[in-house]
Amino acid sequence: MRLQGKVAVVTGAASGIGLAVAQRLADEGAQVVIGDRNVAGVEAAAMSIGQAATAMALDVADESSARAIIDRAVSLHGGLDIVCNIAGVLDFGRFEDVDRGRWDRVIAVNLTGVYHMCHAAMPHLIERRGNIVNMASAAGLVGVPYNSAYSASKHGVVGLTRALALEFSKEGVRINAVCPGGVKTPMVQQTPPDNIDWQMVMRSASWLDGGEMAEPADIADAVAFLASSEARRITGATFTVDGGQTAG
Ligand SMILES: NC(=O)c1ccc[n+]([C@@H]2O[C@H](COP(=O)([O-])OP(=O)(O)OC[C@H]3O[C@@H](n4cnc5c(N)ncnc54)[C@H](O)[C@@H]3O)[C@@H](O)[C@H]2O)c1
């Protein structure tokens, strides 16, 4: 119960890592306000978590929607301690096929969405010396072939995390990023396009246990730790949970 009495906002909570994080923060005693553009999914998530959870429709790419979930958390619970920016989209493809629409969509959700959430939340986090955990990726630390927009967006999340950690250190607001390797979620079950060198993608990822991917709960463990006071000396970190993928 490391998060007893804390108020958290979690994005992307209808599925995968976001769902596991929302459940984990609630298990640790937090009130969680959870958002996703999959409205039925996030409502089902809140039902399964129970009284500690409130669901909201959310599109992180839309600034007013991002502000609305932060405002809702503050008006419901009187303040805000933790923001977990988990919502994201993956887009594999050859670079020549990544047209401006595809590029803009990935950057709008994965990078500008994190900006929207951080910007709306920061005044409230300053009041309570709160913290932010951003979901970056191993692809935010090393390039992944045929994943140009996604890799660029996640490198952007790492840069934003580091810059904010320094800028808000005086206010006592911590900002960290978690960088998972492969995690068993619906995101990685998408069929990749057949015109990419999939072997090359797989060579860029060397996971523990002969390629076994992590479970969403493994990532939620790291998020809960970083969000808790056990991590009070940790800010600006890129916390890898990638089975060693980026170690070499
Ligand atoms: N699964 C992996 O292998 C892996 C690895 C590294 C990083 N990540 C990152 O973890 C995060 C969660 O991914 P996941 O694997 O759980 O995928 P997922 O597809 O299961 O979940 C992503 C969730 O984000 C939501 N979402 C997408 N766009 C949104 C928007 N504009 N506004 C609000 N919600 C939106 C989706 O509806 C979905 O519920 C992502 O940021 C992803 O990039 C995943």
PDBQT file of the ligand as one rigid body, heavy atoms in Angstrom, charges set to zero:
ROOT
HETATM    1  N1  LIG A 301       3.826  -3.713 -25.920  1.00  0.00    +0.000 N 
HETATM    2  C1  LIG A 301       5.100  -3.423 -26.067  1.00  0.00    +0.000 C 
HETATM    3  O1  LIG A 301       5.912  -4.277 -26.495  1.00  0.00    +0.000 OA
HETATM    4  C2  LIG A 301       5.613  -2.046 -25.696  1.00  0.00    +0.000 A 
HETATM    5  C3  LIG A 301       7.013  -1.875 -25.620  1.00  0.00    +0.000 A 
HETATM    6  C4  LIG A 301       7.508  -0.626 -25.295  1.00  0.00    +0.000 A 
HETATM    7  C5  LIG A 301       6.644   0.423 -25.034  1.00  0.00    +0.000 A 
HETATM    8  N2  LIG A 301       5.304   0.225 -25.119  1.00  0.00    +0.000 N 
HETATM    9  C6  LIG A 301       4.455   1.371 -24.866  1.00  0.00    +0.000 C 
HETATM   10  O2  LIG A 301       3.555   1.070 -23.818  1.00  0.00    +0.000 OA
HETATM   11  C7  LIG A 301       2.367   1.852 -23.967  1.00  0.00    +0.000 C 
HETATM   12  C8  LIG A 301       1.154   0.948 -23.852  1.00  0.00    +0.000 C 
HETATM   13  O3  LIG A 301       1.161   0.045 -24.942  1.00  0.00    +0.000 OA
HETATM   14  P1  LIG A 301       0.502  -1.410 -24.876  1.00  0.00    +0.000 P 
HETATM   15  O4  LIG A 301       1.525  -2.363 -25.353  1.00  0.00    +0.000 OA
HETATM   16  O5  LIG A 301      -0.173  -1.609 -23.596  1.00  0.00    +0.000 OA
HETATM   17  O6  LIG A 301      -0.543  -1.251 -26.081  1.00  0.00    +0.000 OA
HETATM   18  P2  LIG A 301      -2.118  -1.414 -26.169  1.00  0.00    +0.000 P 
HETATM   19  O7  LIG A 301      -2.441  -1.195 -27.602  1.00  0.00    +0.000 OA
HETATM   20  O8  LIG A 301      -2.563  -2.671 -25.492  1.00  0.00    +0.000 OA
HETATM   21  O9  LIG A 301      -2.647  -0.186 -25.290  1.00  0.00    +0.000 OA
HETATM   22  C9  LIG A 301      -2.554   1.127 -25.722  1.00  0.00    +0.000 C 
HETATM   23  C10 LIG A 301      -3.784   1.872 -25.230  1.00  0.00    +0.000 C 
HETATM   24  O10 LIG A 301      -3.639   3.250 -25.577  1.00  0.00    +0.000 OA
HETATM   25  C11 LIG A 301      -4.898   3.694 -26.044  1.00  0.00    +0.000 C 
HETATM   26  N3  LIG A 301      -4.736   4.870 -26.892  1.00  0.00    +0.000 N 
HETATM   27  C12 LIG A 301      -4.191   4.912 -28.134  1.00  0.00    +0.000 A 
HETATM   28  N4  LIG A 301      -4.255   6.159 -28.608  1.00  0.00    +0.000 NA
HETATM   29  C13 LIG A 301      -4.847   6.922 -27.655  1.00  0.00    +0.000 A 
HETATM   30  C14 LIG A 301      -5.202   8.293 -27.574  1.00  0.00    +0.000 A 
HETATM   31  N5  LIG A 301      -4.981   9.136 -28.588  1.00  0.00    +0.000 N 
HETATM   32  N6  LIG A 301      -5.760   8.742 -26.425  1.00  0.00    +0.000 NA
HETATM   33  C15 LIG A 301      -6.033   7.900 -25.407  1.00  0.00    +0.000 A 
HETATM   34  N7  LIG A 301      -5.750   6.583 -25.451  1.00  0.00    +0.000 NA
HETATM   35  C16 LIG A 301      -5.159   6.100 -26.564  1.00  0.00    +0.000 A 
HETATM   36  C17 LIG A 301      -5.483   2.510 -26.783  1.00  0.00    +0.000 C 
HETATM   37  O11 LIG A 301      -6.890   2.618 -26.971  1.00  0.00    +0.000 OA
HETATM   38  C18 LIG A 301      -5.091   1.361 -25.881  1.00  0.00    +0.000 C 
HETATM   39  O12 LIG A 301      -6.062   1.107 -24.887  1.00  0.00    +0.000 OA
HETATM   40  C19 LIG A 301       2.496   2.565 -25.306  1.00  0.00    +0.000 C 
HETATM   41  O13 LIG A 301       2.940   3.899 -25.097  1.00  0.00    +0.000 OA
HETATM   42  C20 LIG A 301       3.557   1.764 -26.020  1.00  0.00    +0.000 C 
HETATM   43  O14 LIG A 301       4.231   2.529 -26.992  1.00  0.00    +0.000 OA
HETATM   44  C21 LIG A 301       4.766  -0.992 -25.443  1.00  0.00    +0.000 A 
ENDROOT
TORSDOF 0
